[in-house]
Amino acid sequence: MHKGAKYAVGGVAAALVGAVGLGVWNIADAIGGDGGSAHAEAAPVETGPPSAREVESAARDFLAAWEAGDTEKAAGLTDNVQAATAALTGYREAARIEKVTFRQAAASGTTVPFTVTAEVALGAQRSTWTYESSLAVVRGRGSGRPLVDWQPAVLHPQLAAGESLKTTATEAPQITAVDRDGKELDPKEYPSLAPLLPELRKRFGEKAGGEPGVEVRSQGAGGASGKTLFVVSKGKPGTLRTTIDAGAQRAAEAAVARHSDASVVSVRPSTGEILAIANAQKTGFNAAIGGTTAPGSTMKIVTSAALLEQGKAAPSKPLPCPKFATYGMQFHNVEKSENPGATFAQDFAASCNTAFISLAGQLSDTALADEARDVFGIGLDWKAGISTFDGKVPSDSGAGKAAAMIGQGRVQMNPLTMASVAATVRNGSFRQPYLVDPSVDGRELARAPRSLPSGVASDLRSMMRLTATAGTGATAMSGLGGDIGAKTGSAEVDGQTAPNGWFTAYRGDVAAAAVVPQGGHGGDSAGPIVAAVLRGAL
């Protein structure tokens, strides 16, 4: 009889019966008178539930054959030879069970519990796996013999129909994420970072010096991986240094926690390093880096850059701020405010929508999209080390172009992209934001085709400073000294009773942006979040 790989024989009494194949007939010999005669006839097939003795014996014989590595014999003691053969073979080969022993317990009716002690080995990783299982004994319909009712759950109680066991290395090693100074980023202390860890582990586990663990898992009929049933080895975690600044992250977590829904990101303008990422809602969706909502008047930074570059506006040049302006449709200011004698810088600081709309005809239909991409790096497929949405500013005409100029319409941003916009103004050129240094995996960061002209950069910084000191951002930025600049935004969203509040700003070599859904005025809702992060990062 063919036998599989050797198993160590353990606690099962190995009183194995010889001829126990399928379709065994009991032969009775009868001897007659003078000289005698013999004939054979089939014994009647047993019916009814198996007796207690038959249950105990059938279970013992099956477990003994399994333990001895005799897959053919063990499968022949079940009511489904083909399925049992495949499963028991897989137990040895796919689940990497080198040896197995059983301890059979007292039967309860036709059910026999047993304890499994399996030696699992994959490469140099090995461990002893002990668990409880059970089997049921039924009477074979054709033979009347007591047989094990074959189910995948005999191998392990958590296996469902069609499932098997497989021992494999984990997809990626565990990681210990640390901040820029080597401080461990405990997800309990920094809960907004917890959703990022699985992706960081997958991308950088091995590159960070980690070694994968080994697990026994359930596996579906199509090969789909199921639940982990036993950890053979946890492997060796790698240490991944991120660009996070613990002080900024702590401040960001505390600031968004004051709202039911809010998100903030901080970046370093001179390098693009991401210093903090925080969301009030700790869900699978990361709005801070993956959000796709209109940024409101914070978009006027990009619009102003286009207008200044093309000579359509200048900070000191008069540009009235009327109550209404029409370009494809009628636009108005918050609370329908106006300032007929305003300059362009004052319009920017007061966030006058109508002044910007009045210049819509001065820009081509592609001007805003070109400026966003070529100078601010929006939509250039950022490779930050984590999945991000990198902004979208489509070309448009008519009312769509006018709406885009004030951060409405089809423009889509998130705190990461708007923090980068402020950072680009502060630095004078785009530096793609990243969470893990590109040297770890050799990826190339996105590069914008051109920098801001020095004169335009200087004008934008002066306008953002005016906003931070005497405009709509002054209250939030109060008390923050040094080189500062800010821009507020309120983005109306269909179906919402209040607009989303936006705020982006920089202080020295730190920039940040935040959004508070339905927060109303950005200076009041998102502004304090950004200010708190700017303080915490220095």
C-alpha positions as CSV (number, residue, x, y, z in Angstrom):
1,M,0.0,0.0,0.0
2,H,1.3,3.4,-0.9
3,K,2.2,5.7,2.0
4,G,2.9,9.4,2.2
5,A,5.6,11.2,4.1
6,K,6.4,9.6,7.5
7,Y,4.6,11.0,10.5
8,A,5.7,10.3,14.1
9,V,3.3,7.9,15.7
10,G,2.0,9.3,19.0
11,G,-0.9,8.8,21.4
12,V,-3.3,6.8,19.2
13,A,-3.3,3.0,19.9
14,A,-2.3,1.6,16.5
15,A,-4.4,-1.6,16.5
16,L,-4.9,-1.3,12.7
17,V,-7.1,-3.9,10.9
18,G,-5.6,-5.3,7.8
19,A,-8.2,-5.7,5.0
20,V,-10.3,-2.6,5.5
21,G,-10.7,-1.4,1.9
22,L,-13.9,-0.4,0.3
23,G,-16.5,-3.1,-0.5
24,V,-15.2,-5.8,1.9
25,W,-17.4,-8.8,2.1
26,N,-17.5,-11.1,5.1
27,I,-16.9,-14.7,3.9
28,A,-18.5,-17.6,5.8
29,D,-17.3,-21.1,5.2
30,A,-19.8,-24.0,5.8
31,I,-18.5,-27.6,5.8
32,G,-21.0,-30.5,5.3
33,G,-21.1,-34.2,6.1
34,D,-19.0,-36.9,4.2
35,G,-16.2,-35.2,2.5
36,G,-18.1,-31.9,3.1
37,S,-18.7,-29.1,0.7
38,A,-18.1,-25.3,1.0
39,H,-20.0,-22.3,-0.3
40,A,-19.7,-18.5,0.4
41,E,-22.5,-16.0,0.8
42,A,-22.5,-12.2,1.6
43,A,-23.2,-11.3,5.1
44,P,-26.1,-9.0,5.6
45,V,-25.3,-5.3,5.4
46,E,-25.4,-3.6,8.8
47,T,-28.0,-0.8,9.2
48,G,-28.9,1.8,11.8
49,P,-26.6,4.1,13.7
50,P,-23.1,2.8,14.5
51,S,-22.7,1.4,18.0
52,A,-20.5,3.1,20.6
53,R,-17.8,0.4,20.1
54,E,-17.9,0.9,16.3
55,V,-17.7,4.7,16.8
56,E,-14.6,4.4,19.0
57,S,-12.9,1.9,16.8
58,A,-13.6,3.7,13.5
59,A,-12.2,7.0,14.9
60,R,-9.2,5.2,16.4
61,D,-8.3,3.4,13.2
62,F,-8.7,6.6,11.1
63,L,-6.6,8.8,13.4
64,A,-3.9,6.1,13.7
65,A,-3.6,5.8,9.9
66,W,-3.5,9.6,9.5
67,E,-0.9,9.8,12.2
68,A,1.2,7.1,10.6
69,G,1.2,9.1,7.3
70,D,-0.9,6.5,5.5
71,T,-3.1,8.8,3.5
72,E,-4.5,6.0,1.4
73,K,-5.6,4.0,4.3
74,A,-7.0,6.9,6.3
75,A,-9.0,8.1,3.3
76,G,-10.4,4.6,2.8
77,L,-11.8,4.8,6.3
78,T,-14.0,7.7,5.3
79,D,-17.3,8.0,3.4
80,N,-15.6,10.2,0.7
81,V,-12.3,8.7,-0.3
82,Q,-11.5,11.2,-3.1
83,A,-12.1,14.3,-1.0
84,A,-10.3,12.9,2.1
85,T,-7.3,11.9,0.0
86,A,-6.9,15.4,-1.4
87,A,-7.4,17.0,1.9
88,L,-5.0,14.8,3.9
89,T,-2.4,15.2,1.1
90,G,-2.8,18.9,1.3
91,Y,-2.5,18.8,5.1
92,R,1.0,17.4,4.7
93,E,2.1,19.2,1.5
94,A,0.3,22.6,1.4
95,A,0.0,23.1,5.2
96,R,3.6,21.9,5.7
97,I,2.7,19.5,8.5
98,E,5.9,17.4,9.0
99,K,4.4,15.2,11.7
100,V,1.1,15.0,13.7
101,T,-0.1,13.2,16.7
102,F,-3.6,12.8,18.2
103,R,-5.2,12.3,21.6
104,Q,-8.6,10.8,21.2
105,A,-11.2,11.8,23.8
106,A,-14.4,10.0,24.8
107,A,-17.1,9.9,22.2
108,S,-20.4,11.8,22.6
109,G,-22.9,9.8,20.6
110,T,-21.3,9.5,17.1
111,T,-19.0,12.5,17.6
112,V,-15.4,11.9,18.7
113,P,-13.4,14.9,19.9
114,F,-9.6,14.8,19.6
115,T,-6.6,17.0,20.2
116,V,-4.2,17.7,17.4
117,T,-0.5,18.3,17.9
118,A,1.1,19.3,14.6
119,E,4.7,20.2,13.8
120,V,4.6,23.0,11.1
121,A,7.7,23.9,9.2
122,L,8.4,26.3,6.3
123,G,12.0,26.8,5.6
124,A,13.8,27.6,8.8
125,Q,10.6,28.7,10.5
126,R,8.9,26.0,12.6
127,S,6.5,25.7,15.5
128,T,4.2,23.2,17.3
129,W,0.5,23.8,16.7
130,T,-2.0,22.3,19.1
131,Y,-5.7,22.6,18.6
132,E,-9.0,20.8,19.2
133,S,-11.1,19.1,16.5
134,S,-13.7,16.4,16.1
135,L,-15.1,13.9,13.7
136,A,-18.4,12.1,13.3
137,V,-18.8,8.4,12.5
138,V,-21.6,7.2,10.1
139,R,-22.5,3.9,8.6
140,G,-21.6,3.5,5.0
141,R,-24.6,3.3,2.8
142,G,-23.3,0.6,0.6
143,S,-21.1,-1.5,2.9
144,G,-22.8,-0.9,6.2
145,R,-19.3,-0.3,7.7
146,P,-18.7,2.5,10.3
147,L,-16.9,5.3,8.5
148,V,-15.6,8.8,9.3
149,D,-18.1,11.4,7.9
150,W,-15.5,13.3,5.8
151,Q,-15.7,17.2,6.2
152,P,-12.9,19.8,5.9
153,A,-13.7,20.6,9.5
154,V,-12.0,17.3,10.5
155,L,-8.7,18.9,9.6
156,H,-9.5,22.0,11.5
157,P,-12.9,23.1,13.0
158,Q,-12.8,26.5,11.3
159,L,-12.6,25.1,7.8
160,A,-15.8,25.4,5.8
161,A,-16.9,23.3,2.9
162,G,-14.4,23.7,0.0
163,E,-11.7,25.1,2.2
164,S,-8.2,23.7,3.0
165,L,-5.1,24.7,4.9
166,K,-2.0,26.4,3.6
167,T,1.1,27.5,5.3
168,T,2.8,30.5,3.7
169,A,5.0,33.5,4.4
170,T,3.0,36.7,5.2
171,E,2.8,39.1,2.3
172,A,5.2,41.6,3.9
173,P,7.1,41.9,7.2
174,Q,5.8,43.9,10.0
175,I,7.2,47.4,10.4
176,T,7.9,49.8,13.3
177,A,7.3,53.3,11.9
178,V,9.3,56.0,13.4
179,D,9.3,59.8,13.0
180,R,12.0,61.9,11.4
181,D,14.0,61.7,14.7
182,G,13.6,58.0,15.3
183,K,10.8,58.2,17.7
184,E,8.3,55.3,17.4
185,L,4.9,56.4,16.0
186,D,2.6,54.4,18.3
187,P,-0.8,54.2,16.6
188,K,-2.4,54.5,20.0
189,E,-0.8,57.9,20.5
190,Y,-1.2,58.9,16.8
191,P,-4.4,57.2,15.7
192,S,-4.6,59.0,12.4
193,L,-1.5,57.2,11.3
194,A,-2.8,53.7,12.1
195,P,-4.7,53.4,8.7
196,L,-1.4,54.1,6.9
197,L,0.6,51.3,8.5
198,P,-0.8,48.4,6.4
199,E,0.2,50.2,3.2
200,L,3.6,51.2,4.5
201,R,4.1,47.6,5.6
202,K,3.2,46.3,2.2
203,R,5.4,48.8,0.3
204,F,8.4,49.0,2.6
205,G,8.4,46.0,5.0
206,E,11.3,44.2,3.4
207,K,13.1,47.3,2.3
208,A,13.1,48.5,5.9
209,G,15.0,45.4,6.9
210,G,12.1,43.2,8.0
211,E,11.6,39.5,7.5
212,P,8.1,38.1,6.7
213,G,6.4,35.8,9.2
214,V,4.9,32.4,8.6
215,E,1.2,31.6,9.1
216,V,-1.2,28.8,8.6
217,R,-4.3,30.1,6.9
218,S,-7.5,28.8,5.5
219,Q,-7.8,28.8,1.7
220,G,-10.9,28.8,-0.5
221,A,-11.5,26.5,-3.4
222,G,-10.2,29.1,-5.8
223,G,-7.1,29.7,-3.9
224,A,-8.3,32.8,-2.1
225,S,-6.6,33.4,1.2
226,G,-8.8,33.3,4.3
227,K,-8.3,33.8,8.0
228,T,-5.1,33.2,9.9
229,L,-5.5,30.1,12.0
230,F,-2.0,29.8,13.5
231,V,1.1,32.0,13.5
232,V,4.2,29.9,13.0
233,S,6.6,32.9,13.2
234,K,5.9,36.6,13.5
235,G,9.1,37.3,11.5
236,K,11.3,40.3,12.2
237,P,9.8,43.8,12.0
238,G,11.7,46.4,9.9
239,T,12.2,49.9,11.2
240,L,10.8,52.5,8.7
241,R,11.8,56.1,9.2
242,T,9.1,58.5,8.0
243,T,9.2,62.3,7.5
244,I,6.5,62.8,10.3
245,D,7.4,65.3,13.0
246,A,6.1,64.0,16.3
247,G,5.3,67.5,17.6
248,A,3.4,68.5,14.5
249,Q,1.5,65.2,14.5
250,R,0.6,65.5,18.1
251,A,-0.7,69.0,17.5
252,A,-2.6,67.9,14.4
253,E,-4.3,65.0,16.3
254,A,-5.4,67.3,19.1
255,A,-6.6,70.0,16.7
256,V,-8.9,67.8,14.5
257,A,-10.2,66.0,17.6
258,R,-12.1,69.2,18.5
259,H,-14.4,68.6,15.4
260,S,-16.6,65.7,14.5
261,D,-15.0,65.8,11.0
262,A,-11.8,67.6,10.0
263,S,-8.6,66.9,8.2
264,V,-5.1,68.5,8.2
265,V,-1.7,68.0,6.5
266,S,1.6,69.7,7.1
267,V,4.6,69.7,4.8
268,R,8.0,71.3,4.7
269,P,8.2,73.7,1.8
270,S,12.0,73.4,1.2
271,T,11.9,69.6,0.8
272,G,8.3,68.4,0.4
273,E,8.5,66.2,3.6
274,I,5.1,65.5,5.1
275,L,5.2,66.5,8.8
276,A,1.7,65.6,9.9
277,I,-1.4,63.8,8.6
278,A,-4.6,63.8,10.8
279,N,-8.3,63.1,10.4
280,A,-11.0,63.5,13.0
281,Q,-12.8,60.4,11.5
282,K,-10.6,57.3,11.9
283,T,-12.0,55.3,9.0
284,G,-10.5,53.5,6.1
285,F,-10.9,56.6,3.9
286,N,-8.1,59.1,4.5
287,A,-9.7,62.5,3.6
288,A,-6.5,64.4,4.4
289,I,-4.5,62.8,1.5
290,G,-7.3,61.2,-0.5
291,G,-10.1,63.7,-0.4
292,T,-11.6,65.0,-3.7
293,T,-13.5,68.1,-2.8
294,A,-13.6,71.8,-4.0
295,P,-11.1,73.9,-2.0
296,G,-13.0,77.2,-2.2
297,S,-11.1,80.4,-2.1
298,T,-7.8,78.8,-1.2
299,M,-7.6,78.0,-4.9
300,K,-7.2,81.8,-5.5
301,I,-3.5,81.3,-4.7
302,V,-3.2,79.3,-8.0
303,T,-5.5,81.7,-9.8
304,S,-3.5,84.7,-8.6
305,A,-0.3,83.1,-9.8
306,A,-1.7,82.8,-13.3
307,L,-3.0,86.3,-13.3
308,L,0.2,87.8,-12.0
309,E,2.4,85.8,-14.5
310,Q,0.3,86.9,-17.4
311,G,0.3,90.6,-16.2
312,K,-3.5,90.6,-15.8
313,A,-3.2,91.8,-12.2
314,A,-0.8,93.3,-9.7
315,P,-1.0,93.6,-5.9
316,S,-1.4,97.4,-5.9
317,K,-3.4,97.6,-9.0
318,P,-7.1,98.7,-8.5
319,L,-9.6,95.9,-8.9
320,P,-13.1,96.7,-7.6
321,C,-15.0,94.1,-5.6
322,P,-18.7,94.5,-6.5
323,K,-21.6,92.6,-4.9
324,F,-22.2,90.5,-8.0
325,A,-20.3,89.5,-11.1
326,T,-21.5,87.6,-14.1
327,Y,-19.5,85.2,-16.3
328,G,-21.7,82.5,-17.7
329,M,-23.7,82.8,-14.5
330,Q,-24.0,85.2,-11.6
331,F,-21.6,85.0,-8.7
332,H,-21.6,86.8,-5.4
333,N,-19.4,87.3,-2.3
334,V,-20.0,85.9,1.1
335,E,-22.8,87.9,2.7
336,K,-22.8,89.9,-0.6
337,S,-20.0,92.2,0.6
338,E,-18.4,94.8,-1.7
339,N,-15.4,97.2,-1.9
340,P,-15.5,99.4,-5.0
341,G,-12.1,100.9,-4.2
342,A,-10.1,97.6,-3.6
343,T,-6.8,96.7,-5.0
344,F,-6.0,93.2,-6.2
345,A,-4.0,92.5,-2.9
346,Q,-7.0,93.6,-0.9
347,D,-9.4,91.5,-2.9
348,F,-7.1,88.5,-2.2
349,A,-6.9,89.3,1.5
350,A,-10.7,89.8,1.8
351,S,-11.3,86.8,-0.5
352,C,-13.5,88.7,-2.9
353,N,-15.1,86.3,-5.4
354,T,-16.5,88.9,-7.8
355,A,-13.1,90.6,-8.3
356,F,-11.6,87.4,-9.5
357,I,-14.6,86.5,-11.6
358,S,-14.3,89.9,-13.3
359,L,-11.0,88.7,-14.7
360,A,-12.2,85.4,-16.0
361,G,-12.2,86.7,-19.6
362,Q,-8.6,87.7,-19.3
363,L,-7.5,84.0,-18.9
364,S,-7.7,81.3,-21.6
365,D,-9.7,78.2,-20.9
366,T,-6.6,76.2,-20.2
367,A,-4.6,78.8,-18.2
368,L,-5.7,77.7,-14.8
369,A,-5.1,74.0,-15.5
370,D,-1.7,74.8,-17.0
371,E,-0.6,76.9,-14.0
372,A,-1.8,74.2,-11.5
373,R,0.1,71.5,-13.3
374,D,3.2,73.2,-14.6
375,V,4.0,75.4,-11.5
376,F,2.2,73.8,-8.5
377,G,2.6,70.1,-9.6
378,I,-1.1,69.4,-9.3
379,G,-2.0,66.0,-10.9
380,L,1.6,64.9,-11.7
381,D,1.2,61.4,-10.2
382,W,2.9,62.0,-6.9
383,K,4.9,59.1,-5.4
384,A,4.7,60.0,-1.8
385,G,5.2,56.4,-0.4
386,I,1.5,56.2,0.3
387,S,-1.5,56.4,-1.9
388,T,-2.6,60.0,-2.5
389,F,-5.0,62.0,-4.6
390,D,-2.8,64.7,-6.2
391,G,-5.5,67.2,-7.1
392,K,-7.4,68.0,-10.3
393,V,-7.9,71.3,-12.1
394,P,-9.5,70.6,-15.5
395,S,-9.6,73.0,-18.4
396,D,-13.0,74.6,-18.6
397,S,-14.9,77.5,-20.2
398,G,-17.7,79.9,-19.4
399,A,-19.2,79.5,-15.9
400,G,-17.1,76.4,-15.3
401,K,-13.9,78.4,-15.8
402,A,-15.1,81.2,-13.6
403,A,-16.1,78.8,-10.8
404,A,-12.7,77.1,-11.0
405,M,-11.0,80.5,-10.4
406,I,-12.6,80.6,-7.0
407,G,-12.1,77.0,-6.2
408,Q,-15.6,75.7,-7.1
409,G,-16.9,73.8,-10.1
410,R,-14.8,70.8,-11.1
411,V,-11.7,71.6,-9.1
412,Q,-10.8,68.8,-6.6
413,M,-8.3,69.1,-3.8
414,N,-7.5,67.9,-0.3
415,P,-5.4,69.2,2.6
416,L,-2.3,67.6,1.2
417,T,-2.6,69.3,-2.2
418,M,-3.5,72.7,-0.6
419,A,-0.6,72.5,1.9
420,S,1.6,71.9,-1.1
421,V,0.2,74.9,-2.9
422,A,1.1,77.1,0.1
423,A,4.5,75.4,0.4
424,T,5.2,76.2,-3.3
425,V,4.6,79.9,-2.7
426,R,6.8,79.9,0.3
427,N,9.6,78.0,-1.4
428,G,9.2,79.5,-4.9
429,S,9.1,76.1,-6.6
430,F,7.2,72.8,-6.2
431,R,8.6,70.1,-4.0
432,Q,6.6,66.9,-4.3
433,P,5.3,65.9,-0.8
434,Y,6.4,62.5,0.5
435,L,6.1,60.5,3.6
436,V,9.0,58.1,3.0
437,D,12.3,59.2,1.6
438,P,12.6,58.1,-2.1
439,S,16.0,56.6,-1.4
440,V,14.3,53.7,0.5
441,D,12.9,52.3,-2.7
442,G,14.5,54.2,-5.5
443,R,11.3,55.9,-6.7
444,E,11.4,59.2,-8.6
445,L,9.5,62.2,-7.2
446,A,7.3,64.3,-9.5
447,R,8.8,67.5,-10.8
448,A,6.9,70.5,-12.0
449,P,8.1,71.8,-15.4
450,R,8.9,75.3,-14.0
451,S,9.2,77.4,-10.9
452,L,7.3,80.6,-10.0
453,P,9.0,83.6,-11.5
454,S,10.7,85.3,-8.6
455,G,8.6,88.5,-8.9
456,V,5.4,86.5,-8.9
457,A,6.5,84.5,-5.9
458,S,7.3,87.7,-4.0
459,D,3.9,89.2,-4.9
460,L,2.1,86.0,-3.7
461,R,4.0,86.0,-0.4
462,S,3.2,89.6,0.2
463,M,-0.5,89.0,-0.5
464,M,-0.6,85.9,1.7
465,R,1.1,87.9,4.5
466,L,-1.5,90.6,4.2
467,T,-4.2,87.9,4.5
468,A,-2.5,86.5,7.6
469,T,-2.0,89.9,9.3
470,A,-4.9,92.0,8.3
471,G,-7.3,89.9,6.1
472,T,-9.6,86.9,6.6
473,G,-6.8,84.8,8.2
474,A,-5.7,87.3,10.8
475,T,-7.7,86.0,13.7
476,A,-6.4,82.4,13.2
477,M,-2.8,83.5,12.7
478,S,-2.8,85.9,15.6
479,G,0.3,85.4,17.8
480,L,2.3,83.6,15.1
481,G,5.3,85.7,14.3
482,G,8.0,85.4,11.7
483,D,7.6,84.7,8.0
484,I,3.9,83.9,7.7
485,G,1.2,83.8,5.0
486,A,-2.3,82.4,4.8
487,K,-5.4,82.0,2.6
488,T,-9.0,81.2,3.7
489,G,-11.7,79.4,1.8
490,S,-15.4,78.5,2.0
491,A,-16.5,75.9,-0.5
492,E,-20.2,75.5,-1.2
493,V,-21.4,72.0,-1.7
494,D,-24.8,70.9,-3.1
495,G,-27.0,69.5,-0.4
496,Q,-25.1,71.1,2.5
497,T,-26.6,73.7,4.7
498,A,-23.1,75.2,5.4
499,P,-20.0,75.4,3.2
500,N,-16.8,73.5,3.9
501,G,-14.3,75.6,5.7
502,W,-10.7,75.7,4.3
503,F,-7.5,77.3,5.4
504,T,-3.9,77.0,4.2
505,A,-0.9,78.8,5.6
506,Y,2.8,78.7,6.2
507,R,5.2,79.9,8.9
508,G,8.8,79.7,8.1
509,D,9.7,76.3,6.6
510,V,6.4,74.7,7.6
511,A,3.1,74.8,5.6
512,A,-0.3,73.3,6.5
513,A,-3.8,73.1,5.2
514,A,-7.1,71.9,6.8
515,V,-10.7,71.4,5.8
516,V,-13.7,71.2,8.1
517,P,-16.7,69.8,6.3
518,Q,-19.7,72.1,6.8
519,G,-17.5,74.3,8.9
520,G,-18.6,77.6,7.4
521,H,-16.0,80.3,7.2
522,G,-12.5,78.8,6.8
523,G,-10.8,81.3,9.0
524,D,-13.1,80.4,11.9
525,S,-13.2,76.6,11.5
526,A,-10.1,75.4,9.7
527,G,-7.8,78.3,10.6
528,P,-7.3,77.3,14.3
529,I,-6.4,73.8,13.2
530,V,-3.7,75.0,10.8
531,A,-2.3,77.5,13.4
532,A,-2.0,74.8,16.0
533,V,0.0,72.6,13.6
534,L,2.2,75.5,12.7
535,R,2.9,76.1,16.4
536,G,3.5,72.4,17.1
537,A,6.0,71.9,14.3
538,L,8.4,74.6,15.4
